[in-house]
Amino acid sequence: MQPHRIPSLNWLRVFDAAARHQSFASAGRELNMSAAAVSQQILALETYLKKPLFLRSANKVRLTLEGNEFLPTIQVSLRAIEAKSASLFPRRDVERVSLVASQLMAMSWLPRRLSAFEKKHPSVRVDLITEDSQRNGEPDLAIRFDYVMTTREHPGWLMGISHVVVGQPQDVERITTAEAVMDYKLLDVRSHAVGWNTLLSRYSGISGDSALMVESVDTTPLALMMVKESAALALVPWPAAQNLVEALGLAVCNTLPAIPGLGNYYIEQFSGHGIRPVIRTLFNELRRN
């Protein structure tokens, strides 16, 4: 049996544009074609399929039932081709920078800043890689956290941290005393030097109370997701976690003051393949934000 092959993939690209705009003229402007050329391409596709894809009127066109059913498959296929070609065969006028960061920084602090950077520098794309991902070669930049590096004088210093209590807004409102935390499950992040015992040691008679429910989790994003879905409180680093806390609709509990954290975040540059100007630009702009 012969495969059902559409003779021209360009017909599909034209069909996609015409369907999105509901106009042959607008599709033509997007594709740098005349409206008549768009109409001819659509007619050729319809003739091949032996089904009309558009209902035509004087001022606009709209999809037929068959056209509506055909469109999602075409759009998914075209976008998949575009995405794969962009990753395998990047355009020479797009400069790429690779940046390695922790899961927390990649999910919270960085996305908004990298989006702003790419809007300001439209010819640059930043490939964000988490620390535990498999990767080939040395990245251009890396954001690290170091408990030993405690000085702002480091040339790549980015931010210090404090630890704040975060919960669902309605839970945070109910906490008017330190003792009120005993009604909640308390989440510690295993890798953090500061935990609930450190915080509650400020309040006599609480830290050693056997009624406290303290549970350890692997990462800050996991702790925040557990807070989002249950009656729990988490002690998280600030401002590194701020964007994720806000995105999840959580709130900081001001009844329990923040604890100064140990260590700092800093940016490290790798010069094994030369420092390109765009790398230095990203380095400086992240430090200013």
Helices and strands as residue ranges (DSSP letters): H 9-21, H 24-31, H 35-49, E 54-56, E 61-63, H 65-88, E 95-101, H 103-107, H 110-120, E 124-130, E 141-146, E 157-167, H 169-174, G 178-183, E 185-189, H 196-200, E 213-217, H 220-229, E 232-238, H 242-247, E 251-252, E 259-269, H 277-288
